[in-house]
Amino acid sequence: MPSMPVQHQKVALMTLEQLEQKVNDLQQQVAELRREIKPLRPLAKIEDTFGMFSGDPDFDEIVRLGREYREQVNAEDD
């Protein structure tokens, strides 16, 4: 009998109960991800984007790093 790939050998060692539990856990995780994604909707117009990152510290950091980069590039051009 040909041997199974390593990744399949691990699954073959799981009991039916363990496999059912794993599937159940994965289904719950997918449902949670779908709930998080569901509120996202297509934007009808560009104005819908105005202020969407207001108060977002990660976006503020992106803006700061972009400014620093532009200042550096502009200083090198002088």
mmCIF file of the N, C-alpha and C atoms, coordinates in Angstrom:
data_MODEL
# 
_entry.id   MODEL 
# 
loop_
_atom_site.group_PDB 
_atom_site.id 
_atom_site.type_symbol 
_atom_site.label_atom_id 
_atom_site.label_alt_id 
_atom_site.label_comp_id 
_atom_site.label_asym_id 
_atom_site.label_entity_id 
_atom_site.label_seq_id 
_atom_site.pdbx_PDB_ins_code 
_atom_site.Cartn_x 
_atom_site.Cartn_y 
_atom_site.Cartn_z 
_atom_site.occupancy 
_atom_site.B_iso_or_equiv 
_atom_site.pdbx_formal_charge 
_atom_site.auth_seq_id 
_atom_site.auth_comp_id 
_atom_site.auth_asym_id 
_atom_site.auth_atom_id 
_atom_site.pdbx_PDB_model_num 
ATOM 1   N N  . MET A 1 1  ? 0.846   -1.176 0.000  1.00 0.00 ? 1  MET A N  1 
ATOM 2   C CA . MET A 1 1  ? 0.000   0.000  0.000  1.00 0.00 ? 1  MET A CA 1 
ATOM 3   C C  . MET A 1 1  ? 0.893   1.242  0.000  1.00 0.00 ? 1  MET A C  1 
ATOM 4   N N  . PRO A 1 2  ? 0.628   2.232  -0.879 1.00 0.00 ? 2  PRO A N  1 
ATOM 5   C CA . PRO A 1 2  ? 1.465   3.432  -0.917 1.00 0.00 ? 2  PRO A CA 1 
ATOM 6   C C  . PRO A 1 2  ? 1.276   4.241  0.360  1.00 0.00 ? 2  PRO A C  1 
ATOM 7   N N  . SER A 1 3  ? 2.350   4.876  0.785  1.00 0.00 ? 3  SER A N  1 
ATOM 8   C CA . SER A 1 3  ? 2.254   5.682  1.997  1.00 0.00 ? 3  SER A CA 1 
ATOM 9   C C  . SER A 1 3  ? 1.609   7.032  1.679  1.00 0.00 ? 3  SER A C  1 
ATOM 10  N N  . MET A 1 4  ? 0.887   7.563  2.667  1.00 0.00 ? 4  MET A N  1 
ATOM 11  C CA . MET A 1 4  ? 0.219   8.850  2.503  1.00 0.00 ? 4  MET A CA 1 
ATOM 12  C C  . MET A 1 4  ? 1.218   9.976  2.789  1.00 0.00 ? 4  MET A C  1 
ATOM 13  N N  . PRO A 1 5  ? 1.023   11.148 2.164  1.00 0.00 ? 5  PRO A N  1 
ATOM 14  C CA . PRO A 1 5  ? 1.875   12.296 2.488  1.00 0.00 ? 5  PRO A CA 1 
ATOM 15  C C  . PRO A 1 5  ? 1.769   12.608 3.976  1.00 0.00 ? 5  PRO A C  1 
ATOM 16  N N  . VAL A 1 6  ? 2.800   13.232 4.509  1.00 0.00 ? 6  VAL A N  1 
ATOM 17  C CA . VAL A 1 6  ? 2.871   13.510 5.948  1.00 0.00 ? 6  VAL A CA 1 
ATOM 18  C C  . VAL A 1 6  ? 1.648   14.272 6.426  1.00 0.00 ? 6  VAL A C  1 
ATOM 19  N N  . GLN A 1 7  ? 1.202   15.280 5.678  1.00 0.00 ? 7  GLN A N  1 
ATOM 20  C CA . GLN A 1 7  ? 0.062   16.072 6.127  1.00 0.00 ? 7  GLN A CA 1 
ATOM 21  C C  . GLN A 1 7  ? -1.197  15.231 6.271  1.00 0.00 ? 7  GLN A C  1 
ATOM 22  N N  . HIS A 1 8  ? -1.358  14.204 5.454  1.00 0.00 ? 8  HIS A N  1 
ATOM 23  C CA . HIS A 1 8  ? -2.533  13.352 5.530  1.00 0.00 ? 8  HIS A CA 1 
ATOM 24  C C  . HIS A 1 8  ? -2.399  12.296 6.628  1.00 0.00 ? 8  HIS A C  1 
ATOM 25  N N  . GLN A 1 9  ? -1.194  11.930 6.968  1.00 0.00 ? 9  GLN A N  1 
ATOM 26  C CA . GLN A 1 9  ? -0.993  10.955 8.024  1.00 0.00 ? 9  GLN A CA 1 
ATOM 27  C C  . GLN A 1 9  ? -1.525  11.478 9.349  1.00 0.00 ? 9  GLN A C  1 
ATOM 28  N N  . LYS A 1 10 ? -1.339  12.771 9.612  1.00 0.00 ? 10 LYS A N  1 
ATOM 29  C CA . LYS A 1 10 ? -1.801  13.354 10.861 1.00 0.00 ? 10 LYS A CA 1 
ATOM 30  C C  . LYS A 1 10 ? -3.324  13.297 10.945 1.00 0.00 ? 10 LYS A C  1 
ATOM 31  N N  . VAL A 1 11 ? -3.995  13.607 9.860  1.00 0.00 ? 11 VAL A N  1 
ATOM 32  C CA . VAL A 1 11 ? -5.453  13.560 9.832  1.00 0.00 ? 11 VAL A CA 1 
ATOM 33  C C  . VAL A 1 11 ? -5.934  12.129 10.035 1.00 0.00 ? 11 VAL A C  1 
ATOM 34  N N  . ALA A 1 12 ? -5.253  11.174 9.433  1.00 0.00 ? 12 ALA A N  1 
ATOM 35  C CA . ALA A 1 12 ? -5.663  9.773  9.544  1.00 0.00 ? 12 ALA A CA 1 
ATOM 36  C C  . ALA A 1 12 ? -5.600  9.289  10.986 1.00 0.00 ? 12 ALA A C  1 
ATOM 37  N N  . LEU A 1 13 ? -4.790  9.903  11.811 1.00 0.00 ? 13 LEU A N  1 
ATOM 38  C CA . LEU A 1 13 ? -4.657  9.491  13.199 1.00 0.00 ? 13 LEU A CA 1 
ATOM 39  C C  . LEU A 1 13 ? -5.718  10.110 14.099 1.00 0.00 ? 13 LEU A C  1 
ATOM 40  N N  . MET A 1 14 ? -6.511  11.047 13.587 1.00 0.00 ? 14 MET A N  1 
ATOM 41  C CA . MET A 1 14 ? -7.573  11.674 14.371 1.00 0.00 ? 14 MET A CA 1 
ATOM 42  C C  . MET A 1 14 ? -8.771  10.730 14.451 1.00 0.00 ? 14 MET A C  1 
ATOM 43  N N  . THR A 1 15 ? -9.406  10.736 15.591 1.00 0.00 ? 15 THR A N  1 
ATOM 44  C CA . THR A 1 15 ? -10.631 9.955  15.716 1.00 0.00 ? 15 THR A CA 1 
ATOM 45  C C  . THR A 1 15 ? -11.759 10.711 15.022 1.00 0.00 ? 15 THR A C  1 
ATOM 46  N N  . LEU A 1 16 ? -12.838 10.035 14.753 1.00 0.00 ? 16 LEU A N  1 
ATOM 47  C CA . LEU A 1 16 ? -13.993 10.670 14.125 1.00 0.00 ? 16 LEU A CA 1 
ATOM 48  C C  . LEU A 1 16 ? -14.499 11.816 15.009 1.00 0.00 ? 16 LEU A C  1 
ATOM 49  N N  . GLU A 1 17 ? -14.503 11.605 16.298 1.00 0.00 ? 17 GLU A N  1 
ATOM 50  C CA . GLU A 1 17 ? -14.954 12.643 17.235 1.00 0.00 ? 17 GLU A CA 1 
ATOM 51  C C  . GLU A 1 17 ? -14.040 13.873 17.163 1.00 0.00 ? 17 GLU A C  1 
ATOM 52  N N  . GLN A 1 18 ? -12.730 13.649 17.095 1.00 0.00 ? 18 GLN A N  1 
ATOM 53  C CA . GLN A 1 18 ? -11.790 14.763 16.994 1.00 0.00 ? 18 GLN A CA 1 
ATOM 54  C C  . GLN A 1 18 ? -11.973 15.515 15.676 1.00 0.00 ? 18 GLN A C  1 
ATOM 55  N N  . LEU A 1 19 ? -12.190 14.765 14.617 1.00 0.00 ? 19 LEU A N  1 
ATOM 56  C CA . LEU A 1 19 ? -12.396 15.379 13.313 1.00 0.00 ? 19 LEU A CA 1 
ATOM 57  C C  . LEU A 1 19 ? -13.677 16.204 13.300 1.00 0.00 ? 19 LEU A C  1 
ATOM 58  N N  . GLU A 1 20 ? -14.742 15.673 13.878 1.00 0.00 ? 20 GLU A N  1 
ATOM 59  C CA . GLU A 1 20 ? -16.001 16.410 13.955 1.00 0.00 ? 20 GLU A CA 1 
ATOM 60  C C  . GLU A 1 20 ? -15.832 17.687 14.774 1.00 0.00 ? 20 GLU A C  1 
ATOM 61  N N  . GLN A 1 21 ? -15.077 17.618 15.857 1.00 0.00 ? 21 GLN A N  1 
ATOM 62  C CA . GLN A 1 21 ? -14.830 18.799 16.689 1.00 0.00 ? 21 GLN A CA 1 
ATOM 63  C C  . GLN A 1 21 ? -14.028 19.838 15.915 1.00 0.00 ? 21 GLN A C  1 
ATOM 64  N N  . LYS A 1 22 ? -13.041 19.378 15.176 1.00 0.00 ? 22 LYS A N  1 
ATOM 65  C CA . LYS A 1 22 ? -12.213 20.292 14.369 1.00 0.00 ? 22 LYS A CA 1 
ATOM 66  C C  . LYS A 1 22 ? -13.067 21.000 13.316 1.00 0.00 ? 22 LYS A C  1 
ATOM 67  N N  . VAL A 1 23 ? -13.932 20.253 12.639 1.00 0.00 ? 23 VAL A N  1 
ATOM 68  C CA . VAL A 1 23 ? -14.822 20.838 11.630 1.00 0.00 ? 23 VAL A CA 1 
ATOM 69  C C  . VAL A 1 23 ? -15.756 21.849 12.291 1.00 0.00 ? 23 VAL A C  1 
ATOM 70  N N  . ASN A 1 24 ? -16.305 21.495 13.453 1.00 0.00 ? 24 ASN A N  1 
ATOM 71  C CA . ASN A 1 24 ? -17.191 22.397 14.177 1.00 0.00 ? 24 ASN A CA 1 
ATOM 72  C C  . ASN A 1 24 ? -16.461 23.694 14.543 1.00 0.00 ? 24 ASN A C  1 
ATOM 73  N N  . ASP A 1 25 ? -15.232 23.578 15.048 1.00 0.00 ? 25 ASP A N  1 
ATOM 74  C CA . ASP A 1 25 ? -14.437 24.756 15.404 1.00 0.00 ? 25 ASP A CA 1 
ATOM 75  C C  . ASP A 1 25 ? -14.192 25.639 14.182 1.00 0.00 ? 25 ASP A C  1 
ATOM 76  N N  . LEU A 1 26 ? -13.850 25.011 13.070 1.00 0.00 ? 26 LEU A N  1 
ATOM 77  C CA . LEU A 1 26 ? -13.601 25.771 11.847 1.00 0.00 ? 26 LEU A CA 1 
ATOM 78  C C  . LEU A 1 26 ? -14.875 26.459 11.350 1.00 0.00 ? 26 LEU A C  1 
ATOM 79  N N  . GLN A 1 27 ? -15.999 25.791 11.444 1.00 0.00 ? 27 GLN A N  1 
ATOM 80  C CA . GLN A 1 27 ? -17.266 26.397 11.034 1.00 0.00 ? 27 GLN A CA 1 
ATOM 81  C C  . GLN A 1 27 ? -17.580 27.623 11.893 1.00 0.00 ? 27 GLN A C  1 
ATOM 82  N N  . GLN A 1 28 ? -17.306 27.552 13.173 1.00 0.00 ? 28 GLN A N  1 
ATOM 83  C CA . GLN A 1 28 ? -17.533 28.689 14.064 1.00 0.00 ? 28 GLN A CA 1 
ATOM 84  C C  . GLN A 1 28 ? -16.606 29.857 13.704 1.00 0.00 ? 28 GLN A C  1 
ATOM 85  N N  . GLN A 1 29 ? -15.358 29.541 13.381 1.00 0.00 ? 29 GLN A N  1 
ATOM 86  C CA . GLN A 1 29 ? -14.411 30.588 12.999 1.00 0.00 ? 29 GLN A CA 1 
ATOM 87  C C  . GLN A 1 29 ? -14.834 31.260 11.696 1.00 0.00 ? 29 GLN A C  1 
ATOM 88  N N  . VAL A 1 30 ? -15.291 30.486 10.739 1.00 0.00 ? 30 VAL A N  1 
ATOM 89  C CA . VAL A 1 30 ? -15.760 31.043 9.464  1.00 0.00 ? 30 VAL A CA 1 
ATOM 90  C C  . VAL A 1 30 ? -16.976 31.931 9.704  1.00 0.00 ? 30 VAL A C  1 
ATOM 91  N N  . ALA A 1 31 ? -17.902 31.496 10.547 1.00 0.00 ? 31 ALA A N  1 
ATOM 92  C CA . ALA A 1 31 ? -19.094 32.293 10.852 1.00 0.00 ? 31 ALA A CA 1 
ATOM 93  C C  . ALA A 1 31 ? -18.692 33.627 11.490 1.00 0.00 ? 31 ALA A C  1 
ATOM 94  N N  . GLU A 1 32 ? -17.717 33.581 12.388 1.00 0.00 ? 32 GLU A N  1 
ATOM 95  C CA . GLU A 1 32 ? -17.249 34.811 13.032 1.00 0.00 ? 32 GLU A CA 1 
ATOM 96  C C  . GLU A 1 32 ? -16.622 35.759 12.008 1.00 0.00 ? 32 GLU A C  1 
ATOM 97  N N  . LEU A 1 33 ? -15.819 35.222 11.113 1.00 0.00 ? 33 LEU A N  1 
ATOM 98  C CA . LEU A 1 33 ? -15.207 36.055 10.074 1.00 0.00 ? 33 LEU A CA 1 
ATOM 99  C C  . LEU A 1 33 ? -16.269 36.666 9.159  1.00 0.00 ? 33 LEU A C  1 
ATOM 100 N N  . ARG A 1 34 ? -17.284 35.892 8.834  1.00 0.00 ? 34 ARG A N  1 
ATOM 101 C CA . ARG A 1 34 ? -18.364 36.412 7.980  1.00 0.00 ? 34 ARG A CA 1 
ATOM 102 C C  . ARG A 1 34 ? -19.116 37.547 8.673  1.00 0.00 ? 34 ARG A C  1 
ATOM 103 N N  . ARG A 1 35 ? -19.304 37.443 9.984  1.00 0.00 ? 35 ARG A N  1 
ATOM 104 C CA . ARG A 1 35 ? -19.978 38.524 10.714 1.00 0.00 ? 35 ARG A CA 1 
ATOM 105 C C  . ARG A 1 35 ? -19.133 39.795 10.675 1.00 0.00 ? 35 ARG A C  1 
ATOM 106 N N  . GLU A 1 36 ? -17.827 39.653 10.743 1.00 0.00 ? 36 GLU A N  1 
ATOM 107 C CA . GLU A 1 36 ? -16.949 40.819 10.684 1.00 0.00 ? 36 GLU A CA 1 
ATOM 108 C C  . GLU A 1 36 ? -16.944 41.452 9.305  1.00 0.00 ? 36 GLU A C  1 
ATOM 109 N N  . ILE A 1 37 ? -17.019 40.637 8.276  1.00 0.00 ? 37 ILE A N  1 
ATOM 110 C CA . ILE A 1 37 ? -16.948 41.131 6.905  1.00 0.00 ? 37 ILE A CA 1 
ATOM 111 C C  . ILE A 1 37 ? -18.290 41.702 6.452  1.00 0.00 ? 37 ILE A C  1 
ATOM 112 N N  . LYS A 1 38 ? -19.378 41.160 6.929  1.00 0.00 ? 38 LYS A N  1 
ATOM 113 C CA . LYS A 1 38 ? -20.708 41.538 6.464  1.00 0.00 ? 38 LYS A CA 1 
ATOM 114 C C  . LYS A 1 38 ? -20.963 43.048 6.491  1.00 0.00 ? 38 LYS A C  1 
ATOM 115 N N  . PRO A 1 39 ? -20.532 43.771 7.532  1.00 0.00 ? 39 PRO A N  1 
ATOM 116 C CA . PRO A 1 39 ? -20.801 45.213 7.541  1.00 0.00 ? 39 PRO A CA 1 
ATOM 117 C C  . PRO A 1 39 ? -20.129 45.981 6.391  1.00 0.00 ? 39 PRO A C  1 
ATOM 118 N N  . LEU A 1 40 ? -19.118 45.411 5.783  1.00 0.00 ? 40 LEU A N  1 
ATOM 119 C CA . LEU A 1 40 ? -18.456 46.087 4.679  1.00 0.00 ? 40 LEU A CA 1 
ATOM 120 C C  . LEU A 1 40 ? -19.394 46.125 3.490  1.00 0.00 ? 40 LEU A C  1 
ATOM 121 N N  . ARG A 1 41 ? -19.461 47.264 2.871  1.00 0.00 ? 41 ARG A N  1 
ATOM 122 C CA . ARG A 1 41 ? -20.333 47.421 1.716  1.00 0.00 ? 41 ARG A CA 1 
ATOM 123 C C  . ARG A 1 41 ? -19.599 48.223 0.658  1.00 0.00 ? 41 ARG A C  1 
ATOM 124 N N  . PRO A 1 42 ? -19.982 48.064 -0.587 1.00 0.00 ? 42 PRO A N  1 
ATOM 125 C CA . PRO A 1 42 ? -19.350 48.860 -1.635 1.00 0.00 ? 42 PRO A CA 1 
ATOM 126 C C  . PRO A 1 42 ? -19.665 50.341 -1.431 1.00 0.00 ? 42 PRO A C  1 
ATOM 127 N N  . LEU A 1 43 ? -18.727 51.178 -1.771 1.00 0.00 ? 43 LEU A N  1 
ATOM 128 C CA . LEU A 1 43 ? -18.937 52.616 -1.648 1.00 0.00 ? 43 LEU A CA 1 
ATOM 129 C C  . LEU A 1 43 ? -19.595 53.139 -2.917 1.00 0.00 ? 43 LEU A C  1 
ATOM 130 N N  . ALA A 1 44 ? -20.652 53.903 -2.739 1.00 0.00 ? 44 ALA A N  1 
ATOM 131 C CA . ALA A 1 44 ? -21.400 54.421 -3.880 1.00 0.00 ? 44 ALA A CA 1 
ATOM 132 C C  . ALA A 1 44 ? -20.679 55.598 -4.536 1.00 0.00 ? 44 ALA A C  1 
ATOM 133 N N  . LYS A 1 45 ? -20.015 56.400 -3.739 1.00 0.00 ? 45 LYS A N  1 
ATOM 134 C CA . LYS A 1 45 ? -19.338 57.586 -4.276 1.00 0.00 ? 45 LYS A CA 1 
ATOM 135 C C  . LYS A 1 45 ? -18.100 57.886 -3.440 1.00 0.00 ? 45 LYS A C  1 
ATOM 136 N N  . ILE A 1 46 ? -17.216 58.679 -3.997 1.00 0.00 ? 46 ILE A N  1 
ATOM 137 C CA . ILE A 1 46 ? -15.944 58.989 -3.335 1.00 0.00 ? 46 ILE A CA 1 
ATOM 138 C C  . ILE A 1 46 ? -16.166 59.671 -1.984 1.00 0.00 ? 46 ILE A C  1 
ATOM 139 N N  . GLU A 1 47 ? -17.215 60.428 -1.858 1.00 0.00 ? 47 GLU A N  1 
ATOM 140 C CA . GLU A 1 47 ? -17.488 61.141 -0.606 1.00 0.00 ? 47 GLU A CA 1 
ATOM 141 C C  . GLU A 1 47 ? -17.708 60.185 0.562  1.00 0.00 ? 47 GLU A C  1 
ATOM 142 N N  . ASP A 1 48 ? -18.097 58.947 0.261  1.00 0.00 ? 48 ASP A N  1 
ATOM 143 C CA . ASP A 1 48 ? -18.299 57.947 1.316  1.00 0.00 ? 48 ASP A CA 1 
ATOM 144 C C  . ASP A 1 48 ? -16.991 57.612 2.030  1.00 0.00 ? 48 ASP A C  1 
ATOM 145 N N  . THR A 1 49 ? -15.864 57.942 1.413  1.00 0.00 ? 49 THR A N  1 
ATOM 146 C CA . THR A 1 49 ? -14.574 57.631 2.025  1.00 0.00 ? 49 THR A CA 1 
ATOM 147 C C  . THR A 1 49 ? -14.095 58.739 2.961  1.00 0.00 ? 49 THR A C  1 
ATOM 148 N N  . PHE A 1 50 ? -14.682 59.921 2.872  1.00 0.00 ? 50 PHE A N  1 
ATOM 149 C CA . PHE A 1 50 ? -14.222 61.055 3.674  1.00 0.00 ? 50 PHE A CA 1 
ATOM 150 C C  . PHE A 1 50 ? -14.376 60.743 5.159  1.00 0.00 ? 50 PHE A C  1 
ATOM 151 N N  . GLY A 1 51 ? -13.267 60.846 5.889  1.00 0.00 ? 51 GLY A N  1 
ATOM 152 C CA . GLY A 1 51 ? -13.287 60.637 7.331  1.00 0.00 ? 51 GLY A CA 1 
ATOM 153 C C  . GLY A 1 51 ? -13.304 59.191 7.779  1.00 0.00 ? 51 GLY A C  1 
ATOM 154 N N  . MET A 1 52 ? -13.196 58.251 6.855  1.00 0.00 ? 52 MET A N  1 
ATOM 155 C CA . MET A 1 52 ? -13.312 56.849 7.258  1.00 0.00 ? 52 MET A CA 1 
ATOM 156 C C  . MET A 1 52 ? -12.144 56.387 8.142  1.00 0.00 ? 52 MET A C  1 
ATOM 157 N N  . PHE A 1 53 ? -11.020 57.107 8.121  1.00 0.00 ? 53 PHE A N  1 
ATOM 158 C CA . PHE A 1 53 ? -9.885  56.744 8.971  1.00 0.00 ? 53 PHE A CA 1 
ATOM 159 C C  . PHE A 1 53 ? -9.674  57.743 10.100 1.00 0.00 ? 53 PHE A C  1 
ATOM 160 N N  . SER A 1 54 ? -10.653 58.576 10.344 1.00 0.00 ? 54 SER A N  1 
ATOM 161 C CA . SER A 1 54 ? -10.559 59.573 11.404 1.00 0.00 ? 54 SER A CA 1 
ATOM 162 C C  . SER A 1 54 ? -10.314 58.897 12.751 1.00 0.00 ? 54 SER A C  1 
ATOM 163 N N  . GLY A 1 55 ? -9.267  59.345 13.429 1.00 0.00 ? 55 GLY A N  1 
ATOM 164 C CA . GLY A 1 55 ? -8.960  58.797 14.752 1.00 0.00 ? 55 GLY A CA 1 
ATOM 165 C C  . GLY A 1 55 ? -8.298  57.431 14.735 1.00 0.00 ? 55 GLY A C  1 
ATOM 166 N N  . ASP A 1 56 ? -7.888  56.948 13.567 1.00 0.00 ? 56 ASP A N  1 
ATOM 167 C CA . ASP A 1 56 ? -7.235  55.641 13.457 1.00 0.00 ? 56 ASP A CA 1 
ATOM 168 C C  . ASP A 1 56 ? -5.729  55.828 13.630 1.00 0.00 ? 56 ASP A C  1 
ATOM 169 N N  . PRO A 1 57 ? -5.136  55.343 14.730 1.00 0.00 ? 57 PRO A N  1 
ATOM 170 C CA . PRO A 1 57 ? -3.707  55.563 14.972 1.00 0.00 ? 57 PRO A CA 1 
ATOM 171 C C  . PRO A 1 57 ? -2.814  54.918 13.907 1.00 0.00 ? 57 PRO A C  1 
ATOM 172 N N  . ASP A 1 58 ? -3.244  53.803 13.333 1.00 0.00 ? 58 ASP A N  1 
ATOM 173 C CA . ASP A 1 58 ? -2.447  53.170 12.280 1.00 0.00 ? 58 ASP A CA 1 
ATOM 174 C C  . ASP A 1 58 ? -2.398  54.058 11.042 1.00 0.00 ? 58 ASP A C  1 
ATOM 175 N N  . PHE A 1 59 ? -3.516  54.674 10.688 1.00 0.00 ? 59 PHE A N  1 
ATOM 176 C CA . PHE A 1 59 ? -3.543  55.566 9.535  1.00 0.00 ? 59 PHE A CA 1 
ATOM 177 C C  . PHE A 1 59 ? -2.697  56.807 9.813  1.00 0.00 ? 59 PHE A C  1 
ATOM 178 N N  . ASP A 1 60 ? -2.768  57.329 11.042 1.00 0.00 ? 60 ASP A N  1 
ATOM 179 C CA . ASP A 1 60 ? -1.934  58.479 11.406 1.00 0.00 ? 60 ASP A CA 1 
ATOM 180 C C  . ASP A 1 60 ? -0.452  58.147 11.236 1.00 0.00 ? 60 ASP A C  1 
ATOM 181 N N  . GLU A 1 61 ? -0.078  56.926 11.582 1.00 0.00 ? 61 GLU A N  1 
ATOM 182 C CA . GLU A 1 61 ? 1.318   56.491 11.422 1.00 0.00 ? 61 GLU A CA 1 
ATOM 183 C C  . GLU A 1 61 ? 1.683   56.397 9.942  1.00 0.00 ? 61 GLU A C  1 
ATOM 184 N N  . ILE A 1 62 ? 0.782   55.927 9.115  1.00 0.00 ? 62 ILE A N  1 
ATOM 185 C CA . ILE A 1 62 ? 1.023   55.848 7.669  1.00 0.00 ? 62 ILE A CA 1 
ATOM 186 C C  . ILE A 1 62 ? 1.259   57.244 7.109  1.00 0.00 ? 62 ILE A C  1 
ATOM 187 N N  . VAL A 1 63 ? 0.427   58.187 7.524  1.00 0.00 ? 63 VAL A N  1 
ATOM 188 C CA . VAL A 1 63 ? 0.563   59.568 7.054  1.00 0.00 ? 63 VAL A CA 1 
ATOM 189 C C  . VAL A 1 63 ? 1.910   60.137 7.495  1.00 0.00 ? 63 VAL A C  1 
ATOM 190 N N  . ARG A 1 64 ? 2.281   59.897 8.752  1.00 0.00 ? 64 ARG A N  1 
ATOM 191 C CA . ARG A 1 64 ? 3.562   60.415 9.274  1.00 0.00 ? 64 ARG A CA 1 
ATOM 192 C C  . ARG A 1 64 ? 4.736   59.841 8.501  1.00 0.00 ? 64 ARG A C  1 
ATOM 193 N N  . LEU A 1 65 ? 4.727   58.531 8.266  1.00 0.00 ? 65 LEU A N  1 
ATOM 194 C CA . LEU A 1 65 ? 5.830   57.904 7.535  1.00 0.00 ? 65 LEU A CA 1 
ATOM 195 C C  . LEU A 1 65 ? 5.895   58.404 6.093  1.00 0.00 ? 65 LEU A C  1 
ATOM 196 N N  . GLY A 1 66 ? 4.747   58.605 5.466  1.00 0.00 ? 66 GLY A N  1 
ATOM 197 C CA . GLY A 1 66 ? 4.718   59.139 4.107  1.00 0.00 ? 66 GLY A CA 1 
ATOM 198 C C  . GLY A 1 66 ? 5.296   60.540 4.046  1.00 0.00 ? 66 GLY A C  1 
ATOM 199 N N  . ARG A 1 67 ? 4.944   61.355 5.024  1.00 0.00 ? 67 ARG A N  1 
ATOM 200 C CA . ARG A 1 67 ? 5.475   62.726 5.093  1.00 0.00 ? 67 ARG A CA 1 
ATOM 201 C C  . ARG A 1 67 ? 6.996   62.704 5.269  1.00 0.00 ? 67 ARG A C  1 
ATOM 202 N N  . GLU A 1 68 ? 7.469   61.862 6.182  1.00 0.00 ? 68 GLU A N  1 
ATOM 203 C CA . GLU A 1 68 ? 8.919   61.758 6.396  1.00 0.00 ? 68 GLU A CA 1 
ATOM 204 C C  . GLU A 1 68 ? 9.628   61.340 5.107  1.00 0.00 ? 68 GLU A C  1 
ATOM 205 N N  . TYR A 1 69 ? 9.070   60.396 4.396  1.00 0.00 ? 69 TYR A N  1 
ATOM 206 C CA . TYR A 1 69 ? 9.675   59.927 3.150  1.00 0.00 ? 69 TYR A CA 1 
ATOM 207 C C  . TYR A 1 69 ? 9.731   61.052 2.117  1.00 0.00 ? 69 TYR A C  1 
ATOM 208 N N  . ARG A 1 70 ? 8.611   61.750 1.942  1.00 0.00 ? 70 ARG A N  1 
ATOM 209 C CA . ARG A 1 70 ? 8.587   62.847 0.964  1.00 0.00 ? 70 ARG A CA 1 
ATOM 210 C C  . ARG A 1 70 ? 9.593   63.932 1.324  1.00 0.00 ? 70 ARG A C  1 
ATOM 211 N N  . GLU A 1 71 ? 9.690   64.270 2.622  1.00 0.00 ? 71 GLU A N  1 
ATOM 212 C CA . GLU A 1 71 ? 10.654  65.290 3.059  1.00 0.00 ? 71 GLU A CA 1 
ATOM 213 C C  . GLU A 1 71 ? 12.081  64.835 2.777  1.00 0.00 ? 71 GLU A C  1 
ATOM 214 N N  . GLN A 1 72 ? 12.363  63.570 2.996  1.00 0.00 ? 72 GLN A N  1 
ATOM 215 C CA . GLN A 1 72 ? 13.702  63.022 2.736  1.00 0.00 ? 72 GLN A CA 1 
ATOM 216 C C  . GLN A 1 72 ? 14.018  63.085 1.249  1.00 0.00 ? 72 GLN A C  1 
ATOM 217 N N  . VAL A 1 73 ? 13.097  62.659 0.396  1.00 0.00 ? 73 VAL A N  1 
ATOM 218 C CA . VAL A 1 73 ? 13.308  62.662 -1.038 1.00 0.00 ? 73 VAL A CA 1 
ATOM 219 C C  . VAL A 1 73 ? 13.487  64.091 -1.542 1.00 0.00 ? 73 VAL A C  1 
ATOM 220 N N  . ASN A 1 74 ? 12.669  65.009 -1.055 1.00 0.00 ? 74 ASN A N  1 
ATOM 221 C CA . ASN A 1 74 ? 12.767  66.408 -1.464 1.00 0.00 ? 74 ASN A CA 1 
ATOM 222 C C  . ASN A 1 74 ? 14.087  67.033 -1.019 1.00 0.00 ? 74 ASN A C  1 
ATOM 223 N N  . ALA A 1 75 ? 14.578  66.653 0.155  1.00 0.00 ? 75 ALA A N  1 
ATOM 224 C CA . ALA A 1 75 ? 15.852  67.171 0.659  1.00 0.00 ? 75 ALA A CA 1 
ATOM 225 C C  . ALA A 1 75 ? 17.012  66.656 -0.201 1.00 0.00 ? 75 ALA A C  1 
ATOM 226 N N  . GLU A 1 76 ? 16.907  65.425 -0.679 1.00 0.00 ? 76 GLU A N  1 
ATOM 227 C CA . GLU A 1 76 ? 17.958  64.859 -1.526 1.00 0.00 ? 76 GLU A CA 1 
ATOM 228 C C  . GLU A 1 76 ? 18.000  65.543 -2.898 1.00 0.00 ? 76 GLU A C  1 
ATOM 229 N N  . ASP A 1 77 ? 16.832  66.036 -3.360 1.00 0.00 ? 77 ASP A N  1 
ATOM 230 C CA . ASP A 1 77 ? 16.758  66.719 -4.655 1.00 0.00 ? 77 ASP A CA 1 
ATOM 231 C C  . ASP A 1 77 ? 17.368  68.108 -4.604 1.00 0.00 ? 77 ASP A C  1 
ATOM 232 N N  . ASP A 1 78 ? 17.435  68.720 -3.423 1.00 0.00 ? 78 ASP A N  1 
ATOM 233 C CA . ASP A 1 78 ? 17.966  70.100 -3.307 1.00 0.00 ? 78 ASP A CA 1 
ATOM 234 C C  . ASP A 1 78 ? 19.453  70.178 -3.444 1.00 0.00 ? 78 ASP A C  1 
# 
